[in-house]
Amino acid sequence: MADVVTCSACGKRNRLPTSAKGLPRCAACHVSLPWLVEADEKTFAAAVSTSVPVLVDLWAPWCGPCKTIAPGVVRAANEFAGRLKVVKVNVDVAPGVSAKFGVQGIPTLLVLRDGKPIARQVGALPADRLTAWVRGAIEERS
Ligand SMILES: [Zn+2]
């Protein structure tokens, strides 16, 4: 599965891999692209195996607060392009991922570094607080 993202600098549409060794860059102008992908139980390990911290968004289609925070998650992907990968996991299709991290309720956001959780946020929060929380998590430990 590959997502397509439009480069905010030059407008070129780029295909985005679920997992890759390096960071995704625009094929035309080479700026870092926001890296937001969806993963399931099969692809999760590869998706979070990357050199940058990973924001994991555990959500489900029936979860209202999950929809509320979705724009904030997209904003974090854009704001921290080149420094953060965002992996969205639908817990209905990937219950094993929530079990792995002991997640009791959604929305739950995790920041992983080298596959291990370094920060956890349970429940909805506004986009500005969400991005501030992500910034704190990824800058504190780097
Ligand atoms: Zn570009």
Boltz pocket constraint, residues with backbone or C-beta under 6 A from the ligand:
constraints:
  - pocket:
      binder: B
      contacts: [[A, 7], [A, 8], [A, 9], [A, 10], [A, 11], [A, 12], [A, 26], [A, 27], [A, 28], [A, 29], [A, 30], [A, 31]]
      max_distance: 6.0
